[in-house]
């Protein structure tokens, strides 16, 4: 194997591994605090579940709908990002759905906003198509993290004061031997598969039309006229477009019987069967077709890092707050254990997320955010959504910049300092 060339310029303050919503928020926040940041992403583009899986709603931005508040629960970077998306038509106005409020989006347009936000920060560098083959993370007697990897330009060696793992599966933490926890595929939340369709009648994407459409497909699946795997399909309009998103919630049997690298391919076949069924059996669908397919399934749960603190279901349901919190969670506990429906445990008030849940219990200069944060299986059902991922990413990004600037471990950062920096950014 080609040996990486030593390059002094390859040292930075913060390395973020994973370029999804949590990783981008961490990188943007750290850069805005003056840190030199490198994002390492395995895919050919950033955006994570947004651009890779077409997850087209931002959840967790607002307090529960029944509170009557339309204010952002995390008024920093999550609010700025959502507002920026709405300003360019990449997101629609917030919608109230039952007891929650969500922001519908167009992932294709979000891609361009992400690129603009990254380009606007000279202290940020994004490397795509990266494979990390060795990771040595700092412990008590070592202050520098070292990653060896490869991308299209060749092999590289990069060192940093702080590393943040936002891979969604704690991939870097596992590779480096950090403490993690998780559940087998037989217990994890089920993923989704989302495709973009053209040629869908507008009546089927609005109001009760969507419910009737879902019910009709479920009946066809139960009667054998359609693949049983299509029993749980949903339709949602694309903001500012005549297209629609078809969401297929994947069954436990499909997940257990299919290798992960083939899961999206198998789900895509089911979507093709749904489209063929619609064209043959439903009025107005003669021109219906898939116009965009995701790179991967929408992943709801993976391996999580063990943190210095842990958020549990009881914290979410009770709306627990503390002096150590650096972000708020406002989404209910939403669990997809059955592909046909989710179970919801609604909350009355937001829950605080402590900085310790974003800092490794075993490696003091390793942070996390998004689906990797330290939480129980049930609590993750609330914490994993995009709005909260942006908030936890912002928090760990600020904390990482503070740690790098002060020459201390991430574990030594005071949560109140993170809140002060975040609030200063908001007021500014």
ABEGO torsion letter per residue (X at the ends): XBBBBBBAAABBABBBBEABAAAAAAAAAAAAAGBBBBBBBABABBGEAAAAAGBABBBGABBBAAAGBABBABABAAAAAAAAAAAAGABBBBBBBEABBBBBBBAAAAAAAAAAAAAABAABBBBBGBBBABBBBBBAABABBBBBBBBAAEBBBBBBABBBBAAGAGAAAAAAGBBBBBBBAAABBBBBBBBBBBGBBAAAABEAAAAAAAAAAAAAAAAGABBAAAABBBBBBBBGBABBBBBBBBBAAAAAABBAAAAAAAAAAAAAAAAAAAAAABBGAAABBBABBBABBBBABBBBBBBABBBBAAAAAAGBBBAABABBBABBBBBBABAABBBBBBBABBBBBBAAAABBAABAABBBBEAABBBBAAAAAAAABAAAAAAAAAAAAAAAAAAAAAGBBAAABBAAAAAAAAAAAAAX
